[in-house]
Structures are given as C-alpha cells and as structure tokens.
Amino acid sequence: MDGANAVAQDRLRDLLRATTSVVEHLDLEVVLTAVVDAARSLAGARYGALGVLGRDGGLERFIHRGLDVAAVHAIGHLPHGLGLLGAVIEERHPVRLEHVRDDPRSAGFPAHHPPMDSFLGVPIRVRDAVYGNLYLTDAAAGAFTEQDEELVVALAATAGIAIENARLYAQTRAREAWTAALADVLGALLDTTGEDALEIVVDRIGPLVGAQLVTLAVPLRDGTHLRVTSARGAGADAVRGRVYPTRGSLAGHALTSRRAAHVARLPEASLSDVSPAQGPTVALPLFSGEEPLGVLTVSRPADAPEFDDADFDMAFVFAGQAGVAIEVVRGRDDRRRLDGARRRVRIARDLHDHVIQRLYGAGLALQASPATPNVVDEQVEALDAAIRELRTVILALGLEEPTSGSLRERLISLVAEASDDRDAAPSLRFSGAVDILVPPDVADDIAVLTAKALATAGPLDLVVSVDDAIVVRVQGEEVGDLASSAASSAASHGGTSTVVGEDAASVLTWTVPLSIGRALP
C-alpha cells in the first residue's frame, strides 16, 4: 500500500511539474509546444502531438514532437484529422486504445510513417469550446493506463487555461500593435496627398497580420469589375493590374456588403482575387463616406493559422479608421486646391492689370515720342517683360492642381500665401526653362531664399531666370538682411550672391552655374 501511495505521489509531483512548465509561458507557440512535451513526459509516450481545430472543425495546425526531421520530410504532409484523430475531434472525450490497429476507426498510417501501437487522445477545452486535441502514442509501459488518462485530462484542463491566457496576452499585444500602426498610418496620411493615402494603407497592414500578399482592388466605373492597383508581397507582380468581375469574388462580396469577408484558403481554381493559391484570406472594404475606395485583400501563407476573431475585428476597425482618415485627407486636399485656385486667380488678376498698364504705357510712349531707335528698343524691352509676365499669368490660371516637383508652382504658392499679409502683392516673374533645367537641390534653396525674402517688409520684386546660369534677382527694402544666408547657399552650389543698392533700390542677385547634366532627369 505504501508503495502504491509513493507511486501516486510521484505521479502527482510529475503532474505539478508538467502544469508548472505549461503555465509559466505567455507566448502561445511556446505554450502549445510545452503542452505536448509535458503530456509526453507525464504519460511516458514516445510520440506526442497537439492538433488545433480550425473554424471548419478540421485540423488547422499540428504541433508534433518525437518524430525526427527525416521522418517528417519522408511523410510529406501533416494529418487532416481523419481516422482516430477525427474520432477524438468528433466524440470530444478521451479515447484510449491498447492497440491502434485493432480499432475499426483507425485509417492506418501514410507511407514512411513510423509504426505506432498504443494511443491516447484527450480534448483541450478553452472556455466552453474545444480548442484542440492532445494525441499520445507508444506508451513506454506498452499501453496507457487509466491513471495516465486521468493525469493527461488534468493537464489538458490546465493547458486550456494557459492557452486562454496566452491568447489574451497575444490579443493585447496585437491591439497595441494595431493601435500604434493606426496612429502611424493616420500621421502618415495627414502628411501626404489623397492619391498616396491608399498606398500607405497597403504598405502598413501586411506586417500586422503576418501577410504573405496584400492587394488593393478598386472598382471600375461600370461597377461590375475590380482592378488590382497595388500589391505587396509574394506574387505581387503577377496580380498587379489584374481586372476581375466583382460578382463571385471575395473582394466583391466585401465591397457590396460593406463588411469584411474571409475564407480559410483561396484555391488555385479561384484566381479572381489573388494568385497563386493563398492561405487564410480576409477582404476589407474601404469607404470614404458613401464612396467605395476599394478593397484590401490580405492573405497569409497556406500553412499559417486562420484569422481569429480578434484579428478579424481589429483589421475591420483598422480599415474603417483608415477610410475616415482618407476622407479627411481628401477633404483637406480639396480645400487646399480651392484656396490655391482663389489665390491664383487673385494674383493673375493683379498681374493682368499690371501687364495691361505696361502695354498701355508702351503705346503711349511710342505715340508721344519720335520713333527713334532708342525709344523703340526701350519699348520692345518693355513688351518682352510684359510677355514674360503674361506667361506667369497663364501658368497661374492654367494649373488647377499644384505639382510638388515644379519650382514655378512652389514659388507661386509661396507668393500667394505671403500676399494675404502684405499691403502690395509681390511681383514674380520667370524666364527660361525653370522647371526643366533647375536641379532639385538648387530648386529647394531657391524656394528657401524666396520664403525668406517674402518675410521682409515693403514692396518686393522677384525674377527667376535660367539662361547661361540660374539667377534669382530680388529687389526690396530689406534684402540686405539675406546677404549672409544667400551667399552660403549659393556657394554650396558653386555660385555667388551679391547685394547692391540701398533701401527700396536694394537688389540681391543669387547666381548658380547651370549644370545641364545634373539637372535633366
């Protein structure tokens, strides 16, 4: 009797150690592996495995221990949950057999699978649902005993709690990652244009869910087809630009229902969404108000776990918030375009009046003075200047949307913004192929110089010309204050900057050699 008690106490100690080894971890992958190792040790099994159930009730994952790498490669594929494994799934209670081959439910073993005799299967429950099943084979004592079964059942109960804790921990970490990513995306969206906003969403969502492929499909005008405009990940080049029917596709279902849609796997026969075949996939609709922006299709590898409810919910919230942010960005861009158009019209009107005055003055001068060569030359020069100003008027009226890479537009926008706070609108003129021949780094310094000049008081006249050199001429009362910074920026490009005159007649001339080889794209 004392010997039996000693054995029982030893088994209980083994159970305590096994329980401790399971509950001391928070990482789900580590917990699952620890459960299998603890069960093998507790029951004296040679082989052990834990089959995690998917949404369809079949085996989604299979964590095995005891088989060497060569045996795993020789077998080729993991079990699908048939035979005895399926019996444990269906019956949802422990199954203990002395000899596997004697049970009619046994489906045998695949080629190259090592022979197995005794068997013990125990379900693991998380809350009220079966999360998966423990499978143990080849007991060291020849067969699993009733006591082995009781101990493994007790371990499975503890494992259920440990798995739930690990899942909650993982969900908390995932929510933190989603929240941080959403804040990152929102910040990036507010610093970009509406056209780039969707690209940012495509770039950021993949790493959050362990995606193998992320695609963005936008609806075409007819509403019956979708086009993949962006793709990231494995197979992205193959699907980018693809057009497929909205009806019958996962993305189409998400778009028409305005709800996230998911499948466990996109097979080869269903290439309307992505190609090649993918694993667990979720389609997330993006809307800006009532306007459909597109559908994000996020696919994991074929052997990856399915999206759980937490993944699903957070991805849907992410898509919804991204849609709202894109709507805000587009509204901001629309307001900027409207404000810019108003400013350009005002500047164009002012320049128009100025040009007309120049033309009228030239006509009066020719009528009032003898038509001497000097007078004619002076008025021809005046007319040339008027023509250059007319070009600026046409540019101001013709560009409805600013181009971030255009030096002309950048300077016009700077002048437009500064005009609101000045008694007299600054004069701005261009000469030569400014947007073609000025290198980006030089253009940046010209924009900085212009902004500093616009911060000075009094009337201001700016001329940007490109001929044998890049020249910026600024005339105003306080341009002398810019001498030091202008000289420094010009010198960085191998140029010079000078200031001549005093008061309102002060003229700053900023000159940089023209390097066509560097400037042209």
C-alpha positions as CSV (number, residue, x, y, z in Angstrom):
1,M,0.0,0.0,0.0
2,D,2.8,2.3,0.9
3,G,4.4,1.6,-2.5
4,A,1.2,2.5,-4.3
5,N,0.9,5.7,-2.4
6,A,4.5,6.6,-3.2
7,V,3.9,6.0,-6.9
8,A,0.7,8.1,-6.7
9,Q,2.6,10.9,-5.0
10,D,5.3,10.7,-7.6
11,R,2.7,10.9,-10.4
12,L,1.1,13.9,-8.7
13,R,4.5,15.6,-8.5
14,D,5.0,14.9,-12.2
15,L,1.6,16.5,-12.9
16,L,2.6,19.5,-10.8
17,R,5.9,19.9,-12.7
18,A,4.1,19.4,-16.0
19,T,1.5,22.0,-15.0
20,T,4.2,24.5,-14.0
21,S,6.0,24.0,-17.3
22,V,2.8,24.9,-19.2
23,V,1.6,27.9,-17.2
24,E,4.9,29.7,-16.9
25,H,4.8,30.9,-20.5
26,L,2.8,33.6,-22.2
27,D,3.8,33.1,-25.8
28,L,1.2,30.9,-27.5
29,E,3.6,29.0,-29.6
30,V,5.8,28.2,-26.6
31,V,2.7,27.1,-24.6
32,L,1.5,24.7,-27.3
33,T,4.9,23.1,-27.6
34,A,5.2,22.9,-23.8
35,V,1.8,21.2,-23.5
36,V,2.9,18.4,-25.9
37,D,6.2,17.9,-24.1
38,A,4.6,17.9,-20.7
39,A,2.0,15.4,-21.8
40,R,4.6,13.1,-23.4
41,S,6.7,13.2,-20.2
42,L,3.7,12.7,-17.9
43,A,2.3,9.7,-19.7
44,G,5.6,8.2,-20.8
45,A,4.7,8.5,-24.5
46,R,7.2,8.2,-27.3
47,Y,5.3,10.4,-29.7
48,G,3.0,13.4,-29.0
49,A,1.1,16.0,-30.9
50,L,-1.5,18.7,-30.5
51,G,-4.0,19.3,-33.2
52,V,-5.5,22.8,-33.2
53,L,-9.0,23.0,-34.7
54,G,-9.9,25.5,-37.4
55,R,-13.2,27.3,-37.9
56,D,-14.5,24.4,-40.1
57,G,-13.8,21.8,-37.3
58,G,-10.8,20.2,-39.1
59,L,-7.2,20.4,-38.1
60,E,-5.8,23.8,-38.7
61,R,-2.4,23.2,-37.1
62,F,-0.5,20.1,-36.0
63,I,2.3,20.6,-33.4
64,H,4.2,17.3,-33.2
65,R,7.1,16.0,-31.0
66,G,9.1,12.8,-31.1
67,L,9.5,12.5,-34.9
68,D,12.9,13.3,-36.3
69,V,13.3,15.7,-39.2
70,A,14.0,12.9,-41.7
71,A,10.7,11.2,-40.7
72,V,8.7,14.4,-41.1
73,H,10.1,15.0,-44.5
74,A,9.5,11.4,-45.6
75,I,5.8,11.6,-44.5
76,G,5.4,14.7,-46.5
77,H,2.1,16.2,-45.2
78,L,0.6,16.6,-41.8
79,P,-2.6,14.7,-40.8
80,H,-6.0,16.0,-41.9
81,G,-8.0,14.9,-38.9
82,L,-9.2,11.6,-40.2
83,G,-9.4,8.1,-38.6
84,L,-8.7,8.1,-34.9
85,L,-7.7,11.7,-34.9
86,G,-11.1,12.5,-36.4
87,A,-12.8,10.3,-33.8
88,V,-11.3,12.4,-30.9
89,I,-12.5,15.5,-32.7
90,E,-16.0,14.2,-33.2
91,E,-16.5,12.5,-29.9
92,R,-14.9,15.3,-27.8
93,H,-14.0,13.0,-25.0
94,P,-10.8,10.9,-24.2
95,V,-10.1,7.9,-26.4
96,R,-7.6,5.3,-25.1
97,L,-6.6,2.2,-27.0
98,E,-4.1,-0.6,-26.3
99,H,-3.6,-1.3,-30.0
100,V,-4.4,1.2,-32.7
101,R,-4.7,-1.4,-35.4
102,D,-7.5,-3.2,-33.6
103,D,-9.8,-0.2,-33.6
104,P,-12.2,0.0,-36.6
105,R,-11.9,3.8,-36.7
106,S,-8.2,3.6,-37.5
107,A,-7.4,4.7,-41.0
108,G,-3.8,3.4,-41.0
109,F,-0.7,5.4,-41.5
110,P,0.7,7.1,-44.6
111,A,3.8,5.8,-46.3
112,H,7.1,6.3,-44.4
113,H,5.2,6.9,-41.1
114,P,6.8,5.1,-38.2
115,P,4.6,2.3,-36.7
116,M,2.6,3.2,-33.6
117,D,0.7,1.0,-31.3
118,S,-0.9,2.3,-28.1
119,F,-2.9,5.5,-28.3
120,L,-4.4,8.2,-26.0
121,G,-6.4,11.2,-27.3
122,V,-7.6,13.9,-25.0
123,P,-9.5,17.1,-26.0
124,I,-8.3,20.5,-24.7
125,R,-11.1,23.0,-24.0
126,V,-10.8,26.7,-23.8
127,R,-13.8,28.1,-22.0
128,D,-16.7,26.1,-23.5
129,A,-15.2,25.2,-26.8
130,V,-12.8,22.5,-27.9
131,Y,-9.6,24.3,-28.9
132,G,-7.7,21.2,-30.0
133,N,-6.7,17.6,-29.0
134,L,-3.7,16.0,-27.5
135,Y,-2.6,12.8,-29.2
136,L,-0.1,10.5,-27.5
137,T,1.2,7.1,-28.9
138,D,3.5,4.3,-27.9
139,A,3.5,4.3,-24.1
140,A,6.7,3.2,-22.5
141,A,4.9,0.6,-20.4
142,G,3.3,-0.9,-23.6
143,A,-0.2,0.6,-23.0
144,F,-1.6,3.8,-21.5
145,T,-3.3,3.2,-18.1
146,E,-6.4,4.7,-16.7
147,Q,-4.2,6.8,-14.4
148,D,-2.3,8.1,-17.4
149,E,-5.6,9.2,-18.9
150,E,-6.6,11.0,-15.7
151,L,-3.3,12.8,-15.4
152,V,-3.4,13.9,-19.1
153,V,-7.0,15.0,-18.7
154,A,-6.0,17.1,-15.7
155,L,-3.1,18.5,-17.7
156,A,-5.4,19.3,-20.6
157,A,-7.6,21.4,-18.2
158,T,-4.6,23.4,-17.1
159,A,-3.4,23.7,-20.7
160,G,-6.8,25.2,-21.6
161,I,-6.3,27.9,-19.0
162,A,-2.7,28.5,-20.1
163,I,-3.8,28.7,-23.8
164,E,-6.5,31.2,-23.0
165,N,-4.1,33.3,-21.0
166,A,-1.6,33.2,-23.9
167,R,-4.3,34.1,-26.4
168,L,-5.4,37.1,-24.2
169,Y,-1.9,38.2,-23.9
170,A,-1.3,37.9,-27.7
171,Q,-4.6,39.8,-28.3
172,T,-3.5,42.6,-26.0
173,R,-0.1,42.8,-27.8
174,A,-1.9,42.7,-31.1
175,R,-4.2,45.5,-30.1
176,E,-1.3,47.6,-29.1
177,A,0.4,46.9,-32.4
178,W,-2.8,47.8,-34.3
179,T,-3.3,50.9,-32.3
180,A,0.3,52.0,-32.9
181,A,0.1,51.2,-36.6
182,L,-3.2,53.0,-36.9
183,A,-1.7,56.1,-35.3
184,D,1.3,55.8,-37.6
185,V,-0.9,55.5,-40.6
186,L,-3.1,58.4,-39.6
187,G,0.0,60.5,-39.1
188,A,1.4,59.5,-42.5
189,L,-1.9,60.1,-44.2
190,L,-2.1,63.6,-42.8
191,D,1.4,64.3,-44.3
192,T,0.5,63.1,-47.8
193,T,-2.0,63.6,-50.5
194,G,-5.2,61.8,-51.1
195,E,-3.6,60.0,-54.1
196,D,-0.9,58.4,-51.9
197,A,-3.1,57.6,-48.9
198,L,-4.2,54.2,-50.1
199,E,-0.6,53.2,-50.9
200,I,0.3,53.9,-47.3
201,V,-2.5,51.7,-46.0
202,V,-1.4,48.8,-48.3
203,D,2.2,49.2,-47.0
204,R,1.3,49.2,-43.3
205,I,-1.3,46.5,-42.9
206,G,0.7,43.5,-44.1
207,P,3.3,43.2,-41.2
208,L,0.5,43.5,-38.7
209,V,-1.2,40.2,-39.6
210,G,1.8,38.2,-41.0
211,A,0.5,38.6,-44.5
212,Q,2.2,36.9,-47.5
213,L,0.3,39.1,-50.0
214,V,-1.6,42.3,-49.7
215,T,-3.6,43.7,-52.7
216,L,-5.8,46.7,-53.2
217,A,-8.6,46.4,-55.8
218,V,-10.6,49.5,-56.8
219,P,-14.0,49.4,-58.5
220,L,-14.1,50.4,-62.2
221,R,-16.7,52.9,-63.4
222,D,-19.1,50.3,-64.6
223,G,-19.2,48.8,-61.1
224,T,-19.0,45.3,-62.4
225,H,-15.3,44.8,-62.2
226,L,-12.4,45.5,-59.9
227,R,-8.8,46.3,-60.8
228,V,-5.8,45.5,-58.6
229,T,-3.9,48.8,-58.4
230,S,-1.5,47.9,-55.7
231,A,0.1,44.7,-54.4
232,R,2.8,43.9,-51.9
233,G,4.4,40.6,-51.1
234,A,4.8,37.2,-52.8
235,G,3.2,37.1,-56.3
236,A,2.6,40.9,-56.3
237,D,3.9,41.4,-59.8
238,A,1.6,38.6,-61.1
239,V,-1.6,40.2,-59.8
240,R,-0.9,44.0,-60.1
241,G,-3.1,45.4,-62.9
242,R,-5.4,42.4,-63.0
243,V,-9.1,43.1,-63.7
244,Y,-11.7,40.6,-62.5
245,P,-15.5,40.6,-62.0
246,T,-16.9,42.0,-58.8
247,R,-19.5,39.3,-58.6
248,G,-18.3,36.0,-57.3
249,S,-15.1,37.3,-55.8
250,L,-14.2,37.6,-52.1
251,A,-13.3,41.3,-52.6
252,G,-16.6,41.9,-54.5
253,H,-18.6,40.4,-51.6
254,A,-16.8,42.6,-49.1
255,L,-17.4,45.7,-51.2
256,T,-21.1,45.1,-51.9
257,S,-21.9,44.0,-48.3
258,R,-19.7,46.8,-46.8
259,R,-18.5,44.1,-44.4
260,A,-15.2,42.2,-44.0
261,A,-15.2,38.7,-45.6
262,H,-12.8,35.8,-45.1
263,V,-12.0,32.3,-46.3
264,A,-9.7,29.7,-44.9
265,R,-8.0,29.3,-48.3
266,L,-8.1,30.7,-51.8
267,P,-7.5,27.7,-54.1
268,E,-5.9,27.6,-57.5
269,A,-9.3,27.4,-59.1
270,S,-10.3,30.8,-57.5
271,L,-7.7,33.1,-59.0
272,S,-10.1,36.1,-59.4
273,D,-8.8,37.6,-56.3
274,V,-5.1,36.6,-56.0
275,S,-2.6,34.2,-57.5
276,P,-1.1,31.8,-56.8
277,A,-3.1,30.0,-54.1
278,Q,-3.0,31.6,-50.7
279,G,-3.8,30.6,-47.2
280,P,-6.3,32.3,-44.8
281,T,-7.5,35.5,-46.5
282,V,-9.6,38.4,-45.4
283,A,-11.1,41.2,-47.6
284,L,-11.6,44.6,-46.0
285,P,-13.8,47.2,-47.7
286,L,-12.5,50.8,-47.7
287,F,-15.1,53.6,-47.9
288,S,-14.9,57.4,-47.8
289,G,-18.4,58.2,-46.6
290,E,-20.6,56.5,-49.2
291,E,-17.9,56.4,-51.8
292,P,-16.2,53.0,-52.2
293,L,-12.5,53.5,-52.3
294,G,-11.5,49.8,-52.8
295,V,-10.9,46.5,-51.1
296,L,-7.9,45.4,-49.2
297,T,-7.3,41.7,-49.6
298,V,-4.8,40.3,-47.0
299,S,-3.6,36.7,-47.4
300,R,-1.4,34.7,-45.1
301,P,0.8,31.7,-46.2
302,A,-1.0,28.4,-46.9
303,D,0.3,26.8,-43.7
304,A,-0.4,29.8,-41.5
305,P,-3.2,29.9,-38.9
306,E,-6.6,31.3,-39.8
307,F,-7.5,34.8,-38.8
308,D,-9.1,34.6,-35.3
309,D,-12.0,36.8,-34.2
310,A,-9.6,39.4,-32.7
311,D,-7.6,39.6,-35.9
312,F,-10.8,40.0,-37.9
313,D,-12.3,42.7,-35.7
314,M,-9.1,44.7,-35.4
315,A,-8.4,44.5,-39.2
316,F,-12.0,45.7,-39.8
317,V,-11.6,48.6,-37.4
318,F,-8.3,49.5,-39.0
319,A,-9.9,49.6,-42.4
320,G,-12.8,51.7,-41.2
321,Q,-10.5,54.2,-39.5
322,A,-8.2,54.4,-42.5
323,G,-11.3,55.1,-44.7
324,V,-12.2,58.0,-42.4
325,A,-8.6,59.3,-42.4
326,I,-8.6,59.2,-46.2
327,E,-11.8,61.1,-46.3
328,V,-10.3,63.8,-44.1
329,V,-7.2,63.9,-46.3
330,R,-9.2,64.2,-49.5
331,G,-11.3,67.0,-47.9
332,R,-8.1,68.8,-46.9
333,D,-6.7,68.4,-50.4
334,D,-10.0,69.8,-51.9
335,R,-9.8,72.8,-49.6
336,R,-6.2,73.4,-50.5
337,R,-7.0,73.2,-54.2
338,L,-9.9,75.6,-53.8
339,D,-7.8,78.1,-51.7
340,G,-5.0,77.8,-54.2
341,A,-7.3,78.4,-57.1
342,R,-8.7,81.5,-55.4
343,R,-5.2,82.8,-54.7
344,R,-4.0,82.2,-58.2
345,V,-7.0,83.9,-59.7
346,R,-6.4,87.0,-57.5
347,I,-2.6,87.0,-58.4
348,A,-3.5,86.5,-62.0
349,R,-5.9,89.4,-61.9
350,D,-3.3,91.7,-60.3
351,L,-0.6,90.6,-62.8
352,H,-3.1,91.1,-65.6
353,D,-3.8,94.7,-64.5
354,H,0.0,95.3,-64.2
355,V,0.7,93.9,-67.7
356,I,-2.1,95.9,-69.3
357,Q,-0.7,99.0,-67.7
358,R,2.7,98.1,-69.2
359,L,1.3,97.6,-72.6
360,Y,-0.8,100.8,-72.5
361,G,2.3,102.8,-71.3
362,A,4.4,101.4,-74.1
363,G,1.7,102.5,-76.6
364,L,1.5,106.0,-75.2
365,A,5.3,106.3,-75.2
366,L,5.5,105.4,-78.9
367,Q,2.7,107.8,-79.8
368,A,4.1,110.7,-77.7
369,S,7.8,110.4,-78.7
370,P,9.5,110.4,-82.1
371,A,10.1,106.8,-83.3
372,T,13.8,106.9,-82.7
373,P,15.7,103.6,-82.4
374,N,16.4,104.1,-78.7
375,V,12.7,104.7,-77.9
376,V,11.7,101.7,-80.0
377,D,14.3,99.4,-78.3
378,E,13.2,100.6,-74.9
379,Q,9.6,99.8,-75.6
380,V,10.5,96.4,-77.2
381,E,12.3,95.5,-74.0
382,A,9.2,96.6,-72.0
383,L,7.0,94.5,-74.2
384,D,9.3,91.5,-73.7
385,A,9.0,91.9,-70.0
386,A,5.2,92.2,-70.3
387,I,5.2,88.9,-72.3
388,R,7.1,87.2,-69.6
389,E,4.6,88.4,-67.1
390,L,1.8,87.1,-69.3
391,R,3.4,83.7,-69.2
392,T,3.2,83.8,-65.4
393,V,-0.5,84.8,-65.6
394,I,-1.2,81.9,-67.9
395,L,0.6,79.5,-65.5
396,A,-1.3,80.8,-62.5
397,L,-4.6,80.3,-64.3
398,G,-3.8,77.1,-66.0
399,L,-2.5,74.9,-63.1
400,E,-5.6,73.6,-61.2
401,E,-3.5,71.2,-59.1
402,P,-0.1,72.1,-57.7
403,T,2.8,69.9,-58.7
404,S,5.1,69.3,-55.8
405,G,8.1,68.9,-58.1
406,S,7.5,72.2,-60.0
407,L,9.7,75.1,-58.9
408,R,7.4,77.6,-60.7
409,E,4.4,76.3,-58.7
410,R,6.2,76.2,-55.4
411,L,7.2,79.8,-55.8
412,I,3.8,80.9,-57.0
413,S,2.3,79.2,-53.9
414,L,4.7,80.9,-51.6
415,V,3.9,84.3,-53.1
416,A,0.2,83.6,-52.9
417,E,0.4,82.7,-49.3
418,A,2.5,85.7,-48.4
419,S,0.2,88.1,-50.3
420,D,-2.5,87.8,-47.7
421,D,-0.3,89.6,-45.1
422,R,1.2,92.3,-47.4
423,D,-0.2,95.7,-48.5
424,A,1.0,95.1,-52.0
425,A,1.3,91.7,-53.7
426,P,4.9,90.8,-54.5
427,S,5.8,90.7,-58.2
428,L,7.1,87.3,-59.5
429,R,8.4,86.6,-63.0
430,F,10.1,83.7,-64.7
431,S,12.4,83.5,-67.7
432,G,13.7,80.3,-69.4
433,A,13.1,76.6,-68.8
434,V,13.0,76.9,-65.0
435,D,11.2,73.6,-64.2
436,I,13.4,71.6,-66.6
437,L,16.9,72.9,-66.1
438,V,17.0,73.7,-62.3
439,P,18.2,70.7,-60.3
440,P,16.0,69.6,-57.3
441,D,18.6,70.6,-54.7
442,V,19.1,74.1,-56.3
443,A,15.3,74.4,-56.5
444,D,15.0,73.7,-52.8
445,D,17.4,76.5,-52.0
446,I,15.6,78.9,-54.3
447,A,12.4,78.2,-52.5
448,V,14.1,78.8,-49.2
449,L,15.5,82.1,-50.4
450,T,12.1,83.2,-51.8
451,A,10.4,82.3,-48.5
452,K,13.0,84.4,-46.6
453,A,12.6,87.3,-49.0
454,L,8.8,87.2,-48.6
455,A,9.3,87.5,-44.8
456,T,10.8,91.0,-45.3
457,A,8.7,94.2,-45.3
458,G,7.9,96.5,-48.2
459,P,7.3,96.0,-51.9
460,L,9.1,93.1,-53.4
461,D,10.1,92.1,-56.9
462,L,11.4,88.6,-57.7
463,V,12.7,87.3,-61.0
464,V,13.9,83.8,-61.6
465,S,15.7,83.2,-64.9
466,V,17.6,80.3,-66.5
467,D,19.9,81.0,-69.4
468,D,23.6,80.6,-69.2
469,A,23.2,80.4,-65.4
470,I,20.4,80.1,-62.8
471,V,19.8,83.6,-61.5
472,V,17.4,84.8,-58.8
473,R,17.0,88.6,-58.6
474,V,15.3,90.0,-55.5
475,Q,14.6,93.7,-55.1
476,G,13.2,95.1,-51.9
477,E,13.9,97.3,-48.8
478,E,15.3,94.6,-46.5
479,V,17.0,92.2,-48.9
480,G,20.4,93.1,-47.4
481,D,19.4,91.1,-44.4
482,L,19.5,88.0,-46.6
483,A,23.1,88.5,-47.8
484,S,24.8,86.0,-45.5
485,S,22.4,83.1,-45.9
486,A,22.1,83.7,-49.6
487,A,25.8,83.7,-50.1
488,S,26.2,80.5,-48.2
489,S,23.5,78.7,-50.2
490,A,24.9,79.9,-53.5
491,A,28.4,78.9,-52.5
492,S,27.2,75.3,-51.8
493,H,26.3,75.0,-55.5
494,G,29.5,76.8,-56.7
495,G,27.7,80.1,-57.2
496,T,27.8,83.6,-55.8
497,S,25.4,86.1,-54.2
498,T,25.7,89.9,-54.2
499,V,23.7,92.8,-52.8
500,V,23.9,96.3,-54.4
501,G,21.9,99.5,-53.7
502,E,20.2,100.8,-50.7
503,D,16.7,100.9,-49.2
504,A,13.9,100.1,-51.8
505,A,16.5,100.0,-54.5
506,S,18.5,97.2,-52.9
507,V,18.9,94.2,-55.3
508,L,20.1,90.8,-54.3
509,T,21.4,88.7,-57.2
510,W,21.8,85.0,-56.5
511,T,23.7,83.1,-59.2
512,V,24.5,79.4,-59.6
513,P,26.2,77.9,-62.7
514,L,23.9,75.8,-64.9
515,S,24.8,72.1,-64.9
516,I,22.6,70.5,-67.5
517,G,23.9,67.1,-67.0
518,R,22.9,67.1,-63.4
519,A,19.6,68.9,-63.9
520,L,18.0,66.8,-66.5
521,P,16.2,63.7,-65.3
